[in-house]
Amino acid sequence: MSALYLLHKPYRMLSQFTDRASDEGERRATLADVIDVPGIYPAGRLDHDSEGLLLLSDDGELIHRISHPRHKQPKTYRVQVEGVPDETALKALRGGVALKDGRTRPARVRRLATSDLPERDPPLDPRRHPVTSWLELTIEEGRNRQVRRMTAHVGHPTLRLVRVAIGPWRLDGLAPGEWRRETLHAPKPPAQRRRPPRKRP
């Protein structure tokens, strides 16, 4: 039995409990500002300027199963991009795009009429970004700033990025800074078949 914590990481918060660079300037927000549970660590990370679902646990094996690329946990993001991507751009994302560190795997992409997310604090400036649109994008990789690089590659830079799902776990119902605890039960081993007693000769 393991405890898993689902946290909605706010914008401009580090995915760690301490700010190692705080001695060099103004202290940045950390996970310690929103969750006070001893002995837990994040399974993976989100960039400082990204938002959304972060999973934490005190179970090292569980953290490894969630975060290691070998397990290929799909991650779903809602992405606000500059402009309105056409079908050519969406097709490129679905087929995989060539980045400097290699071609990405095909992604699942769909348009969204609305994000159904709370407004960011601070919000985007509509004067700087008068035309934007939302996409939902699911990938099975975890390269550095991958989603941002993918949308920029097809001509639509990411303005806001919110992770809404990791594998079966979803952000649903959590406002920025809120978290909830789930208890995971280890799967039961398969039942062993009883062999019939051997007949004596």
Residue pairs with C-beta under 8 A, 6 or more apart in sequence:
1 183
1 184
1 185
1 186
2 57
2 58
2 59
2 62
2 183
2 184
2 186
3 40
3 57
3 58
3 59
3 181
3 182
3 183
3 184
4 55
4 56
4 57
4 59
4 62
4 169
4 181
4 182
4 183
4 184
5 35
5 37
5 40
5 55
5 56
5 57
5 179
5 180
5 181
5 182
6 53
6 54
6 55
6 169
6 171
6 174
6 179
6 180
6 181
6 182
7 31
7 34
7 35
7 53
7 54
7 55
7 56
7 174
7 178
7 179
8 51
8 52
8 53
8 54
8 171
8 174
8 175
8 176
8 177
8 178
8 179
9 15
9 31
9 46
9 50
9 51
9 52
9 53
9 54
9 176
10 29
10 34
10 51
10 121
10 176
10 177
11 49
11 50
11 51
11 120
11 121
11 176
12 28
12 29
12 48
12 49
13 28
13 29
13 30
13 31
13 33
13 34
13 48
14 28
14 29
14 30
14 31
14 48
15 31
15 42
15 44
15 45
15 46
15 47
15 54
16 30
16 31
16 42
16 45
17 30
17 31
17 32
18 30
18 32
19 27
19 28
19 30
21 28
22 28
28 48
31 42
31 54
31 56
33 177
34 177
34 178
34 179
35 56
35 179
37 56
39 58
40 56
40 57
40 58
41 56
41 57
41 58
41 63
42 54
42 55
42 56
42 63
43 55
43 56
43 57
43 62
43 63
43 66
43 67
44 54
44 55
44 66
44 67
44 142
44 166
45 54
46 52
46 54
46 163
47 145
47 161
49 161
50 161
50 162
50 163
51 120
51 160
51 161
51 162
51 163
51 176
52 77
52 161
52 162
52 163
52 164
52 171
53 163
53 164
53 165
53 166
53 169
53 170
53 171
53 174
54 163
55 66
55 166
55 169
57 63
57 66
62 184
65 71
66 73
66 166
66 167
67 73
67 142
69 141
69 142
72 140
73 140
73 166
73 167
74 138
74 139
74 140
74 165
74 166
74 167
75 138
75 139
75 140
75 142
75 163
75 165
75 166
76 136
76 137
76 138
76 163
76 164
76 165
76 166
77 136
77 137
77 138
77 139
77 147
77 161
77 162
77 163
77 164
78 112
78 115
78 117
78 134
78 135
78 136
78 161
78 162
78 164
79 134
79 135
79 136
79 137
79 147
79 151
79 158
79 160
79 161
79 162
80 115
80 124
80 132
80 133
80 134
80 158
80 159
80 160
80 161
81 132
81 133
81 134
81 135
81 151
81 156
81 157
81 158
81 159
82 129
82 131
82 132
82 156
82 157
82 159
83 131
83 132
83 133
83 155
83 156
84 131
84 133
85 111
85 133
85 135
85 151
85 154
85 155
85 156
89 154
89 155
89 156
90 109
90 111
90 135
92 153
92 154
93 107
93 109
93 137
93 150
93 151
93 154
94 106
94 107
94 108
94 109
95 106
96 103
96 104
96 105
96 106
96 107
97 103
97 104
97 150
97 153
97 154
98 153
99 143
99 146
99 149
99 150
99 153
101 143
104 139
104 141
104 143
104 146
104 150
105 139
105 140
105 141
107 137
107 138
107 139
107 150
108 137
108 138
109 135
109 136
109 137
109 138
110 135
110 136
111 133
111 134
111 135
112 134
112 135
112 136
113 134
114 134
115 134
115 162
117 162
117 164
118 175
118 176
120 160
121 176
124 132
124 159
124 160
129 159
132 159
135 151
136 164
137 147
137 150
137 151
138 165
139 146
139 147
143 149
147 158
147 161
148 157
148 158
148 161
151 157
151 158
152 158
162 171
163 171
164 170
164 171
164 172
165 171
169 182
173 180
174 180
